[in-house]
Amino acid sequence: MKNSILKITLLLLLAIGYSDIGFAKSIDEKETFHDAKTSKYIQFVYNKIKFNKSNKLSFEVFKTAFYGYLNMLEAGKISNENILSICDFTLSSTKKRLWVIDLKNKKLLQHSLVAHGMGTGDEYATAFSNQPESHQSSLGFYVTAETYIGNNGYSLKLQGEDGSFNSNAYERAVVIHGAAYVSEQFAKDNDRLGRSHGCPALPVETAPVIIDQIKNGSCFFIYHTANNYLAKSRWLNSSISTLPKEADLMDIHTNDVKNNPRYVNIKSNDKPLENVEGDMAMVEPKEKIISSVVLINQNSRTGVSDTTLVK
């Protein structure tokens, strides 16, 4: 009797163990799938922006910025979700290292010079701080706040959202403003830009335009690998559970259709849609391509095809 009870107990424990293993595996597989989709979506958006040789942003920097942006968006931190600004402070200050991107229309709005703090370095940014009076730049993700007229003219306040990396930015008056020392001529004469008290200062002539483009709740990101930032930022080390709706449509975007062998071009004089094999086709009437995709789903049991037009 005791042996029977022992055997039953062992079987139950084994069953529970296998069940837990299977459950953990399903979660891992789900996370792996979602991570793969997130990576694919980030690459998709980067490709759609179509940087050129003169304004190219490193994919690694964009990937980091966009991943954090997606996490902040999911957390409800961003109210102006159409704009993403990225400063790559690993570059020389003599280079244009600020990119302002229109995510809605997938285009680059601005590519500009931007200064770092005088305590952060000379030509290159090497040291960062969140401390008052450090005159250093602060790394990480910000949300743009309100505008005002100050000692440096039209300016934009920044709210630091990256914990100990930039939480004091608002109180330190780390703001976006124009400055005469941010110019190609200054960089040419001094082999570096002038430096601020920690503000990401911009050229005087373009600062007002850029401020108006990014104000009122957009994401502003300062990138660097210093201070073990990439491993410690909350926005870069949290899983993303919800992607924008367009992530579900990226596989059927017209530009992707052309390069996917699963998709079939259909001309107006071709056979009816129900005779086309495959599950997707691009409509091309009278030799003029339109941005539409037909989804063709065939019921394996009845053989009836169901078509849906996606614009």
Number of C-alpha atoms within 10 A of each C-alpha: 6 7 8 9 10 11 12 12 12 12 12 12 12 12 12 12 12 12 12 12 12 12 12 12 12 12 12 12 12 12 15 12 12 17 15 12 15 20 13 15 21 20 15 15 20 20 12 13 15 13 14 8 7 8 16 13 19 11 13 9 17 22 16 17 26 24 21 23 26 24 22 22 20 15 11 10 17 21 14 16 18 16 24 22 28 24 29 24 23 16 15 17 25 23 18 19 21 24 24 21 21 19 18 10 11 16 16 19 15 18 21 20 23 31 34 31 25 19 20 22 16 17 20 16 23 18 17 23 22 21 17 14 11 17 22 26 31 31 27 28 30 28 23 25 16 13 18 12 10 10 8 15 14 17 22 25 24 30 23 25 22 21 15 16 22 24 19 21 24 15 12 19 16 27 22 25 28 25 21 14 20 26 21 17 13 15 18 11 9 12 15 22 27 23 25 21 21 28 26 23 27 25 20 18 13 14 22 18 11 22 21 13 17 23 21 19 20 24 32 27 25 20 22 22 13 14 14 9 16 17 10 14 19 18 23 23 13 11 15 20 12 13 16 11 8 11 16 11 11 16 15 21 16 18 12 12 19 15 9 12 9 12 20 19 16 19 16 12 8 11 10 10 15 13 9 16 14 14 15 22 24 24 22 16 14 9 10 9 14 12 12 16 22 21 19 19 17 16 10 8 6 7 9 11 16 13 15 11 12 13 11
